Amino acid sequence: MSENKVNNLLGVSMDKIKEMVDVNTVIGDPITTPDGTENPAVMYAFAADPAEPGRFLTVPDNVFSIPGMVQGTCITDDGRIVLSVSYGIAPSHLLAYNVNLAAPDGTFTTGSGDEVELFCLDSRNLTEDLVGPPMQEGIESHDGRVYTTDESASNKYIFGKLCGAGRVYAVQL
């Protein structure tokens, strides 16, 4: 694919994301959850498009209010959402939320004007908080385990060489 086509595709994708995202919520105005937690970010969940396999619907199915510094996310076999939270040399956290315990906490209006159900991830549905080595960001779930990898540039930093960069960690939740 030519570089010009790639740049056009990326530009269209970024424009669509900007159109959908309420910039004030993502950048400056946290959402206060029912338990009092202030979540500074949102995560959109899109349903698969039944008419076109391999594609997703263009309107989010749900919006989740999430904590800051989330680097990755996955869904476990039992339906929990697991967030990888990491920043610098501080310990990483894997936060597992049982979304079956979550009832909608209202609605959220996207930047493009679509109103969707809002679910707040907070202490009401947090089932596990596992502490891990710094810079754990990549995350995937398979056969009841959650696998994490380090931040892609961590091996550039001296600290990355000291804290297990280049390894894959697995935990049973």
Phi, psi and omega per residue, in radians:
M1 nan 2.389 -3.098
S2 -1.229 2.722 -3.126
E3 -1.069 -0.626 -3.140
N4 -1.122 -0.729 3.115
K5 -1.136 -0.701 3.114
V6 -1.107 -0.809 3.130
N7 -1.058 -0.734 3.108
N8 -1.102 -0.761 3.134
L9 -1.085 -0.792 3.118
L10 -1.109 -0.706 3.132
G11 -1.093 -0.760 3.115
V12 -1.122 -0.753 3.130
S13 -1.073 -0.798 -3.139
M14 -1.142 -0.689 3.102
D15 -1.083 -0.698 3.129
K16 -1.151 -0.711 3.109
I17 -1.120 -0.793 3.122
K18 -1.043 -0.661 -3.135
E19 -1.144 -0.632 -3.068
M20 -1.430 -0.470 -2.969
V21 -1.591 2.333 3.016
D22 -1.424 1.756 -2.988
V23 -1.030 -0.651 -3.129
N24 -1.088 -0.674 3.137
T25 -1.225 -0.782 -3.074
V26 -1.209 -0.678 -3.031
I27 -1.662 -0.710 -2.968
G28 -2.214 -0.567 -3.017
D29 -1.834 1.840 3.136
P30 -1.225 2.758 3.045
I31 -1.691 2.188 3.080
T32 -1.524 2.083 -3.092
T33 -1.400 2.900 3.136
P34 -1.004 -0.453 3.113
D35 -1.540 0.046 3.096
G36 1.689 -0.106 3.105
T37 -1.170 2.460 3.041
E38 -1.794 1.891 3.114
N39 -1.661 2.118 -3.054
P40 -1.533 0.033 -3.047
A41 -2.463 2.856 3.041
V42 -2.222 2.706 3.110
M43 -2.252 2.231 3.133
Y44 -1.577 2.448 3.066
A45 -2.071 2.143 -3.121
F46 -1.896 2.387 3.078
A47 -1.420 2.668 3.052
A48 -1.140 2.531 3.111
D49 -1.455 1.964 -3.095
P50 -1.152 -0.400 -3.118
A51 -1.430 -0.410 -3.097
E52 -2.350 1.639 3.133
P53 -0.927 2.411 3.140
G54 1.527 -0.018 3.130
R55 -2.093 2.863 -3.133
F56 -2.074 2.702 3.053
L57 -1.129 2.750 -3.060
T58 -1.575 -0.265 3.094
V59 -1.794 2.278 -3.139
P60 -1.030 2.514 3.074
D61 -1.354 -0.727 3.120
N62 -2.548 2.835 2.981
V63 -2.205 2.359 3.116
F64 -1.949 2.293 2.999
S65 -1.467 2.161 -2.998
I66 -2.236 2.773 3.092
P67 -1.174 2.979 3.122
G68 -1.369 2.927 3.054
M69 1.106 0.436 3.079
V70 -1.282 2.233 -3.104
Q71 -1.865 -0.389 -3.115
G72 -2.845 2.870 -3.140
T73 -2.602 2.657 3.024
C74 -2.629 2.917 3.083
I75 -2.066 2.261 -3.100
T76 -1.420 2.954 3.133
D77 -1.028 -0.534 -3.136
D78 -1.614 0.197 3.008
G79 1.558 0.127 3.092
R80 -1.378 2.565 3.003
I81 -1.641 2.219 3.109
V82 -2.005 2.226 3.120
L83 -1.907 2.369 3.027
S84 -1.668 2.043 -3.103
V85 -1.984 2.139 -3.034
S86 -2.681 2.545 3.033
Y87 -2.759 2.088 3.051
G88 1.014 -2.391 -3.064
I89 -1.641 0.077 3.078
A90 -1.238 2.681 3.089
P91 -1.007 2.536 3.072
S92 -1.480 2.796 3.087
H93 -2.291 2.431 2.929
L94 -1.837 1.980 -3.117
L95 -1.820 2.045 -3.124
A96 -1.823 2.198 -3.125
Y97 -2.064 2.310 3.059
N98 -1.562 1.740 -3.089
V99 -1.242 -0.236 3.043
N100 -1.198 -0.367 3.080
L101 -1.474 -0.178 -3.053
A102 -1.615 2.251 2.974
A103 -1.782 2.690 3.118
P104 -0.985 2.390 3.141
D105 -1.783 0.378 -3.119
G106 2.231 -2.754 3.117
T107 -2.172 2.831 3.136
F108 -2.290 2.302 3.105
T109 -1.731 2.093 3.137
T110 -1.264 2.926 3.110
G111 -1.060 -0.418 3.124
S112 -1.618 0.102 3.034
G113 1.623 0.014 3.113
D114 -1.361 2.330 3.103
E115 -1.781 2.115 -3.089
V116 -2.278 2.824 3.133
E117 -1.146 2.441 3.110
L118 -1.896 2.238 3.051
F119 -2.047 2.222 -3.138
C120 -1.681 2.179 3.055
L121 -1.564 2.021 -3.099
D122 -2.704 -2.867 -3.045
S123 -1.105 -0.351 -3.132
R124 -1.177 -0.481 -3.108
N125 -2.226 0.158 3.055
L126 -1.316 2.132 -3.127
T127 -1.821 -0.481 3.132
E128 -2.618 2.530 3.013
D129 -2.299 1.720 -3.117
L130 -1.714 2.301 3.137
V131 -1.637 2.352 -3.124
G132 -2.328 -3.102 3.131
P133 -1.141 2.747 3.113
P134 -1.032 2.740 3.003
M135 1.173 0.412 3.068
Q136 -1.469 1.977 -3.040
E137 -2.221 -0.839 3.129
G138 -1.169 2.467 -3.059
I139 -2.598 2.460 3.135
E140 -2.668 2.637 3.103
S141 -2.090 2.399 3.123
H142 -2.766 2.281 3.082
D143 0.886 0.774 3.062
G144 1.421 0.025 3.111
R145 -2.025 2.665 3.017
V146 -1.937 2.223 -3.126
Y147 -1.890 2.385 3.093
T148 -2.205 2.638 3.033
T149 -2.226 2.878 -3.093
D150 -1.418 2.887 3.072
E151 -1.022 2.370 -2.964
S152 -1.033 -0.471 -3.118
A153 -1.744 0.081 -3.023
S154 -1.065 -0.526 -3.129
N155 -1.243 -0.283 3.054
K156 -1.185 -0.550 -3.074
Y157 -1.586 2.523 3.126
I158 -1.003 -0.642 -3.109
F159 -1.134 -0.604 3.111
G160 -1.046 -0.561 3.125
K161 -1.270 -0.358 -3.083
L162 -1.682 -0.256 -2.997
C163 -2.043 0.382 3.023
G164 1.644 0.360 3.102
A165 -1.059 2.528 3.129
G166 1.547 0.058 3.125
R167 -1.928 2.731 3.009
V168 -1.898 2.265 3.106
Y169 -1.899 2.541 3.109
A170 -2.287 2.423 3.078
V171 -2.336 2.577 3.040
Q172 -1.636 2.188 3.103
L173 -1.687 nan nan
